[in-house]
Every structure is written in C-alpha cells, then in structure tokens.
C-alpha cells in the first residue's frame, strides 16, 4: 500500500518454507524484476536470503546487486519487547521497510 503512494508497482511472493526450495521460482522472480527484497523474521545467516543467494551459484545473467534483504542481524540481543517493538528496533517494521525500499528506488 505504501509503495503505491510513490507510484511503485510491486508484487509479494510468499515462501513459507526454505525446504523444499524452488530454485526455478526464485530464478523466474529474479529475472522478472529490477529489484528484489527478501524479508525474514530471524537471523540473516542461514535463512531465506542465504537460500536465494545460494540459488545463484553457477547462474548467469542475474545481477546480485538488485537483491536486498531485511532480516535480523547475526548477534545476541538484549532488547526486550513485543513483536512490533522488536520489528521497529531491527528495521523490519512496515514503515522501516518502506523507507529502505523508497531510498533504494531513488
């Protein structure tokens, strides 16, 4: 909804599991869009973004610079709060995601 406010079309694809992983679906998406943003609510290491990048090993014609990830950093945290508070703290709240995407598109 927020992206429409800046005249940006977007699509959302849901990958509810990493395994089994559909390499062909990911490659189709990457070939179709100028920018691809991944979002996951856990550590960046070993998650969905990692699986996407591993998919590109040996593939030609995919620019990895167009892929951007939203995830939790690989660190111990001492922050405590509800899910909305933690999303805000780690930059994965709707507003923070929108701002980062808007900055990439400009």
C-alpha positions as CSV (number, residue, x, y, z in Angstrom):
1,X,0.0,0.0,0.0
2,X,2.7,2.5,0.9
3,X,4.6,1.8,-2.3
4,X,1.5,2.8,-4.4
5,X,1.7,6.2,-2.7
6,X,5.0,6.7,-4.6
7,X,3.7,5.2,-7.8
8,X,5.7,2.0,-7.5
9,X,4.2,-1.3,-8.5
10,X,5.2,-4.3,-6.5
11,X,4.5,-8.0,-6.1
12,X,4.6,-10.2,-3.0
13,X,5.7,-13.8,-3.1
14,X,5.4,-16.0,0.0
15,X,7.9,-18.8,0.6
16,X,6.5,-20.4,3.7
17,X,9.4,-22.9,4.0
18,X,13.0,-22.9,2.8
19,X,12.9,-26.7,2.1
20,X,11.9,-27.8,-0.3
21,X,13.2,-24.7,-2.1
22,X,12.0,-23.9,-5.6
23,X,15.1,-22.7,-7.5
24,X,13.1,-22.2,-10.7
25,X,10.6,-20.0,-9.0
26,X,13.3,-17.8,-7.4
27,X,15.1,-17.5,-10.7
28,X,11.9,-16.5,-12.5
29,X,11.3,-13.8,-9.9
30,X,14.9,-12.5,-10.1
31,X,14.7,-12.3,-13.9
32,X,11.4,-10.5,-13.9
33,X,12.1,-7.6,-11.5
34,X,14.6,-4.7,-11.3
35,X,14.8,-5.0,-7.5
36,X,14.1,-7.9,-5.2
37,X,13.7,-7.6,-1.5
38,X,13.6,-10.5,0.9
39,X,12.1,-10.4,4.4
40,X,12.5,-12.8,7.2
41,X,11.9,-12.5,10.9
42,X,15.1,-14.3,12.1
43,X,18.8,-14.2,11.6
44,X,20.1,-13.2,8.2
45,X,22.6,-16.2,8.4
46,X,21.2,-19.5,7.1
47,X,17.7,-18.2,6.2
48,X,15.8,-17.3,3.2
49,X,18.2,-14.6,1.8
50,X,21.0,-17.1,2.1
51,X,19.0,-19.7,0.2
52,X,18.2,-17.1,-2.5
53,X,21.9,-16.2,-2.9
54,X,22.9,-19.9,-2.9
55,X,20.5,-20.4,-5.8
56,X,22.6,-18.0,-7.9
57,X,25.8,-20.1,-7.7
58,X,26.6,-21.0,-11.2
59,X,23.7,-19.0,-12.7
60,X,24.5,-16.4,-15.4
61,X,22.7,-13.2,-16.1
62,X,21.5,-12.4,-12.6
63,X,22.8,-9.2,-11.1
64,X,23.1,-9.9,-7.3
65,X,23.2,-6.1,-6.6
66,X,19.5,-5.9,-7.2
67,X,18.8,-8.2,-4.2
68,X,18.3,-6.6,-0.8
69,X,17.4,-8.4,2.4
70,X,15.5,-7.5,5.6
71,X,16.4,-9.7,8.5
72,X,17.7,-9.8,12.0
73,X,21.4,-9.3,12.4
74,X,23.5,-12.2,13.5
75,X,24.1,-11.1,17.1
76,X,22.9,-11.7,20.6
77,X,20.3,-9.1,21.7
78,X,19.4,-7.7,25.0
79,X,16.4,-5.8,23.6
80,X,13.1,-6.9,25.1
81,X,9.6,-6.1,23.9
82,X,6.7,-7.2,21.9
83,X,6.9,-8.3,18.3
84,X,6.0,-4.8,17.0
85,X,8.7,-3.1,19.2
86,X,11.4,-5.6,18.1
87,X,10.4,-5.2,14.4
88,X,10.9,-1.4,14.8
89,X,14.2,-1.9,16.6
90,X,15.6,-4.1,13.9
91,X,14.3,-2.2,10.9
92,X,11.7,-4.7,9.7
93,X,8.6,-2.8,10.7
94,X,6.3,-1.8,7.7
95,X,7.5,1.9,8.0
96,X,11.2,1.0,8.1
97,X,10.9,-1.4,5.2
98,X,9.1,1.2,3.2
99,X,11.7,3.8,3.9
100,X,14.6,1.5,2.9
101,X,12.9,0.4,-0.3
102,X,12.0,4.0,-1.2
103,X,15.7,5.0,-0.7
104,X,16.8,2.2,-3.0
105,X,14.4,3.2,-5.7
106,X,15.5,6.8,-5.8
